Amino acid sequence: MELIMENVRCFAGKHVVPIKPLTILVGENSSGKTTLMAALSAVCDLRFLLQPGFNEPPYSLGNFDTIATYNGRSKTSAKYFSLGYVRPDDDQVELVATYRDDKGQVELIKAECTGGVEFRLTLNETDKTYKLEIYPLDETKIQVLYVKLDEILEQRHLKSLVDIVATPQDIKKTEPSFLQGAFALMALIGFIASIQTLSIAPIRTKPKRTYDEFTDRFNPEGDHIPFALARILGSESASTQRRSLVSALKRFGAESGLFNDVKAKRLGDNPGDPFQVMVTVAGRPANMVDVGYGVSQALPVVIQSVLAAEERLILIQQPEVHLHPKAQAALGSFFVDMVSDGGKQFVVETHSDYIVDRVRQEVAAKKISPESVALLFFEKVGAETTIHNIALDELGNIVDAPPTYREFFLNEELNLLTRGQR
């Protein structure tokens, strides 16, 4: 898919950003990497048009004033900003929404979708309703409906409507008396929102010596991971999920050098009794609290990536936190394995050259094609960021990178090589 951003924070003007099965974001701090991930998370949500999740954990973009691009020279903010995407399928669906300031909050003023089900949504300034125009396939009669914001926000059962109205063709054949306002728009959104995201925070939950307050609900910081681990590994059934998790843990543990085995140790006979996460590094198992902070930070990344459904786009910030170079490189191989063998998709924001270089090695080893990898370099000059899409060839070599890519690293190495010669 492609992410569309216009006048969003440091992204002045329009930017169209490719998102591949494995997309890696690199660049200095405050260059917009997290902003892109937050925008990607927002546009893939069903609430995208009228109640966008710009502040859903682990992201916090704020209100209109902190989202719209600020021009330091004129000391003014953009009057509007736009977000959208192009979906990579036969219909080439493109959806773009434009927002403005409404007393500091974000207000949708228009949205347009082309490809597949085509429609336009525009705000009526007078009564704050939206005009919804649905364009039929035969281009004969446009359906015009009117939508109120509070009607849409009250609807919470999208799937029941989608089950009734099964196809885009059915929407266009259905009488307006049935598909009124909010229901029509929600059905349309349901059809076009084919990609869902799952975000993993840059700092994962601190490990505990004992776990006893059960929670299996997803959390970006990974609070749920120990309980998911105990549930899956504690099962005696040889499920596909259990086999996949055990295999991934063993492979990543061995390649990273972080551990040989991970188990959940029950402190009682009942499934609901407290338990401990035990990690074997060398010799007998030890509590996860006692084996170094890196293990607790890596496990949520590995486990949640395995458990995520194939249709999910997994967004991960700084997976290398608290990991030594060998373990960081192992993450690069892990992501490649998940894409090539597990059918997963990742957007990884990282400061680790070891992850990037390992992915390049995996391209050279034919474990992943260069076309499946996007290496996006964020270069910020002043208050504005340019995103460079750096290509890889069949050997994993970087092609046509800007001179500033890895400039600091090269200068550091040059200074080391020439030290004492001045």
C-alpha positions in Angstrom: 0.0 0.0 0.0 0.9 3.7 -0.1 0.4 6.2 2.7 -0.6 9.7 1.7 0.2 12.6 4.0 -0.1 16.3 3.3 0.8 19.1 5.8 1.2 16.7 8.7 3.8 17.9 11.2 7.2 18.0 9.6 5.8 16.7 6.3 5.0 19.9 4.5 3.2 19.5 1.2 2.1 16.1 -0.2 4.1 12.9 0.5 3.2 9.5 -1.0 5.1 6.8 1.0 5.4 3.2 -0.1 4.7 0.5 2.5 6.1 -2.9 1.6 5.9 -6.2 3.4 9.0 -5.2 5.4 9.4 -1.4 5.7 12.2 0.0 7.7 12.3 3.6 8.9 15.6 5.1 9.7 16.7 8.7 10.5 17.6 11.0 13.4 15.4 11.7 16.3 12.4 14.0 15.7 12.6 13.5 11.9 9.0 12.2 11.7 9.3 8.4 11.9 6.8 8.0 14.8 4.5 10.5 13.1 4.4 8.3 10.0 3.6 5.3 12.1 0.8 7.1 14.0 -0.6 8.3 10.7 -0.5 4.8 9.3 -2.2 3.4 12.4 -4.9 6.1 12.1 -5.8 5.6 8.4 -6.2 1.8 8.8 -8.8 2.2 11.6 -12.5 2.0 10.8 -13.0 5.3 12.7 -10.5 7.1 10.3 -12.8 9.5 8.6 -14.8 11.1 11.5 -13.1 10.0 14.7 -9.5 9.4 13.8 -7.3 7.8 16.4 -4.4 10.2 16.4 -3.9 9.7 20.1 -4.4 6.0 20.5 -1.6 4.4 22.5 1.3 4.2 21.9 0.9 7.4 19.8 0.1 10.9 20.8 -0.1 13.4 17.9 -2.3 15.9 19.9 -4.8 18.2 18.4 -5.0 20.2 15.2 -2.4 22.7 16.3 0.2 20.0 16.9 -0.6 18.0 13.8 -0.9 20.6 11.0 2.5 21.7 9.6 3.9 24.8 11.2 5.8 27.2 9.0 8.6 28.8 11.1 9.2 31.6 8.5 5.6 32.8 8.4 4.9 31.6 12.0 1.6 30.1 10.8 0.2 26.6 10.7 -1.3 25.0 7.6 -5.1 25.7 7.2 -5.7 22.0 6.7 -4.0 18.6 6.6 -4.8 15.4 4.7 -4.3 11.7 5.3 -5.1 8.7 3.2 -3.9 5.6 1.4 -3.8 3.7 -1.8 -4.7 0.0 -1.3 -2.7 -2.5 -3.4 -5.4 -4.6 -5.0 -7.1 -4.8 -8.4 -9.3 -1.9 -7.7 -6.5 0.4 -6.6 -8.7 2.0 -4.0 -7.5 5.5 -2.9 -9.1 7.2 0.1 -8.0 10.7 1.2 -9.5 12.7 4.0 -8.9 16.4 4.7 -9.2 18.0 8.1 -9.3 21.5 9.5 -9.2 23.3 12.8 -12.4 23.4 14.9 -11.6 25.3 18.1 -8.3 23.3 18.5 -9.8 20.0 17.6 -9.7 18.1 14.3 -12.7 18.3 12.0 -13.3 16.5 8.7 -14.2 18.8 5.9 -14.1 16.4 3.0 -13.2 12.8 2.0 -13.0 11.1 -1.4 -12.7 7.5 -2.4 -11.9 6.3 -5.9 -11.6 2.7 -7.2 -14.0 0.0 -6.1 -16.8 1.8 -4.3 -16.5 5.4 -5.2 -17.9 8.2 -3.0 -17.4 11.7 -1.9 -18.2 13.2 1.5 -18.3 16.9 2.1 -19.2 19.1 5.1 -22.1 21.4 5.1 -21.0 24.5 7.0 -24.5 25.6 7.9 -25.9 22.6 9.8 -22.7 20.5 10.2 -24.1 17.6 8.2 -22.2 15.7 5.6 -23.3 15.2 2.0 -22.5 11.6 0.9 -22.5 11.0 -2.8 -22.2 7.4 -4.0 -21.2 6.9 -7.6 -22.7 3.9 -9.4 -20.7 1.5 -11.6 -22.7 2.4 -14.7 -22.3 6.2 -14.0 -26.1 6.8 -14.4 -27.6 7.8 -11.1 -25.6 9.2 -8.1 -27.1 8.3 -4.7 -27.1 11.4 -2.4 -27.5 10.9 1.3 -27.0 13.2 4.3 -25.1 12.2 7.4 -24.9 13.6 10.9 -21.8 13.2 12.9 -23.6 12.1 16.1 -25.5 9.4 14.1 -22.2 7.9 12.9 -20.5 8.0 16.3 -23.5 6.2 17.9 -23.1 3.2 15.5 -20.9 0.6 17.1 -22.0 -2.6 15.3 -20.5 -2.3 11.8 -20.2 -6.0 11.1 -24.0 -6.6 11.3 -24.6 -4.1 8.6 -21.7 -5.4 6.4 -23.2 -8.9 6.7 -26.5 -7.6 5.3 -25.0 -5.5 2.5 -22.5 -8.0 1.2 -20.8 -6.3 -1.8 -20.1 -2.9 -3.3 -22.6 -3.7 -6.0 -25.3 -4.4 -3.3 -24.7 -0.9 -1.8 -25.3 0.7 -5.2 -28.5 -1.3 -5.8 -29.9 -0.8 -2.3 -32.6 1.8 -1.9 -31.6 5.0 0.0 -34.5 4.4 2.4 -32.5 1.5 3.8 -28.9 2.8 3.5 -29.5 6.1 5.4 -26.7 8.4 6.4 -24.5 6.8 9.0 -25.2 3.2 7.9 -24.3 3.9 4.3 -21.0 5.6 5.2 -20.1 2.9 7.8 -20.8 0.1 5.2 -18.6 1.9 2.7 -15.8 2.3 5.2 -16.1 -1.4 6.1 -15.5 -2.4 2.5 -12.4 -0.3 2.0 -10.7 -0.8 5.3 -8.9 -4.1 4.5 -5.7 -3.5 6.4 -5.6 -3.4 10.2 -2.6 -2.4 12.3 -1.1 -3.6 15.6 1.4 -1.3 17.3 4.2 -2.3 19.7 5.5 0.5 21.9 9.2 1.5 22.0 9.5 0.6 25.7 7.9 -2.6 26.8 6.6 -3.5 30.2 9.1 -4.1 33.1 9.3 -7.8 33.9 7.7 -9.1 37.2 9.0 -11.9 39.3 5.5 -13.4 39.6 2.3 -12.9 37.5 -1.0 -13.3 39.1 -3.4 -10.6 37.8 -4.6 -12.2 34.6 -5.0 -10.1 31.4 -5.0 -11.4 27.9 -6.1 -8.2 26.2 -3.6 -6.7 23.8 -1.5 -3.8 25.1 1.2 -1.9 23.1 3.6 -2.2 26.1 3.1 -6.0 26.2 1.4 -6.4 29.6 -0.5 -9.3 28.1 2.5 -11.2 26.7 3.4 -13.3 29.8 -0.2 -14.4 30.1 -0.4 -15.3 26.4 2.9 -17.2 26.8 1.6 -19.1 29.8 -1.7 -20.0 28.1 -0.2 -21.2 24.8 2.9 -23.0 26.2 0.7 -24.5 29.1 -1.6 -26.1 26.6 -0.9 -29.8 25.9 -2.4 -29.7 22.5 0.0 -29.5 19.5 -1.8 -26.5 17.9 -0.3 -24.7 14.9 0.0 -21.6 17.1 1.9 -23.4 19.8 4.3 -25.0 17.3 4.9 -21.7 15.5 5.6 -19.9 18.8 8.0 -22.6 20.1 9.9 -22.7 16.8 10.2 -18.9 16.7 11.4 -18.6 20.3 14.0 -21.4 19.8 15.4 -20.0 16.6 15.5 -16.3 17.8 16.9 -17.3 21.2 19.7 -19.3 19.7 20.6 -16.8 17.0 20.5 -13.8 19.4 22.3 -15.6 22.2 19.6 -14.3 24.6 18.2 -17.6 25.8 18.0 -21.3 25.0 14.4 -21.8 26.3 11.5 -19.9 27.7 8.8 -21.5 29.9 5.9 -20.5 32.2 6.2 -22.2 35.6 2.9 -22.5 37.5 3.0 -22.0 41.2 -0.1 -24.2 41.8 -2.2 -26.9 40.2 -4.9 -24.7 38.7 -4.7 -22.8 35.4 -5.5 -19.5 37.2 -2.7 -19.8 39.8 0.2 -17.4 39.7 3.1 -18.3 37.5 6.7 -17.2 36.7 8.4 -16.7 33.3 11.5 -18.8 33.4 14.4 -18.3 31.0 17.2 -20.8 30.3 20.4 -19.1 29.2 23.0 -21.6 30.4 22.5 -24.2 33.0 19.3 -24.2 35.1 16.3 -21.9 34.3 16.2 -18.5 36.0 13.4 -16.0 36.5 13.1 -13.5 33.7 13.8 -10.7 36.1 17.3 -12.2 36.8 18.6 -12.7 33.2 19.0 -9.1 32.0 16.5 -6.5 30.8 17.0 -7.3 27.1 15.0 -10.5 27.3 11.9 -8.8 28.6 12.1 -6.2 25.9 12.6 -8.6 23.1 9.9 -11.2 24.0 6.9 -9.0 23.4 8.2 -8.2 19.9 8.8 -11.9 19.0 5.7 -13.3 20.7 3.2 -10.7 19.4 4.7 -10.9 15.9 4.0 -14.7 15.9 0.5 -14.4 17.4 -0.6 -11.6 15.1 -3.0 -12.6 12.3 -1.5 -12.6 8.7 -3.7 -9.7 7.6 -2.3 -7.4 10.3 0.3 -4.8 9.6 2.6 -4.8 12.7 4.1 -1.4 13.6 7.2 -1.7 15.9 9.1 1.2 17.4 12.8 0.6 18.3 12.7 -3.3 18.7 16.5 -3.1 19.5 16.0 -1.4 22.9 18.4 -3.0 25.5 19.8 -5.5 23.0 23.4 -6.1 22.1 24.5 -6.0 18.4 24.2 -9.8 17.9 20.6 -9.8 19.2 19.8 -6.7 17.1 21.0 -8.5 14.0 18.9 -11.6 14.9 15.8 -9.4 14.9 16.5 -8.5 11.3 16.5 -12.2 10.4 13.4 -12.7 12.5 11.4 -10.1 10.6 12.5 -11.6 7.3 11.4 -15.0 8.5 8.0 -13.7 9.6 7.5 -12.0 6.2 8.7 -14.8 4.0 7.4 -17.8 5.9 4.7 -16.4 8.1 3.0 -14.0 5.7 3.3 -11.1 8.1 3.9 -7.4 7.3 6.0 -5.0 9.3 6.9 -1.4 9.6 9.9 -1.1 11.9 11.3 2.2 13.2 14.9 1.7 14.3 18.2 3.3 15.0 20.0 0.0 14.6 22.3 -0.4 11.6 22.7 -4.1 12.7 19.0 -4.7 11.9 19.3 -3.0 8.5 22.5 -4.7 7.5 21.1 -8.2 8.5 18.1 -7.6 6.3 20.4 -6.7 3.5 22.3 -9.9 4.0 19.0 -11.9 3.9 18.2 -10.2 0.6 21.6 -11.4 -0.7 20.8 -14.9 0.6 17.5 -14.9 -1.4 15.4 -15.2 1.8 13.5 -12.1 0.8 13.2 -10.2 -2.4 14.5 -6.6 -2.6 11.0 -5.6 -3.9 9.5 -6.8 -0.6 11.7 -4.4 1.4 11.4 -0.6 1.7 14.2 1.3 3.4 12.9 4.7 4.1 15.5 7.3 5.2 14.0 10.4 7.0 16.2 13.5 6.4 15.1 16.6 8.3 16.5 20.0 7.2 15.2 22.8 9.4 11.6 22.1 10.2 10.8 19.9 7.1 11.5 16.3 6.4 12.1 14.5 3.1 11.6 10.8 2.9 14.1 9.0 0.7 13.0 5.6 -0.6 16.4 3.8 -0.8 16.4 0.8 -3.1 18.3 -2.5 -2.6 19.6 -4.6 -5.4 19.7 -8.4 -5.6 22.8 -8.6 -3.4 21.4 -6.3 -0.8 23.5 -3.4 -1.9 22.1 0.1 -1.3 21.3 1.9 -4.6 21.4 5.7 -5.1 21.3 6.7 -1.5 21.5 10.4 -0.7 25.0 11.6 0.5 23.6 12.2 4.0 22.6 8.6 4.5 24.9 7.2 7.3 27.0 10.3 6.9 27.7 10.5 10.7 28.7 6.9 10.9 31.1 7.3 8.0 32.6 10.4 9.5 33.2 8.6 12.8 34.9 5.7 11.1 37.1 8.1 9.0 38.1 10.0 12.2 39.1 6.7 13.8 41.2 5.7 10.8 43.0 9.0 10.5 43.5 9.7 14.3 47.0 10.7 15.1 47.8 11.8 11.6 47.0 15.5 12.1 
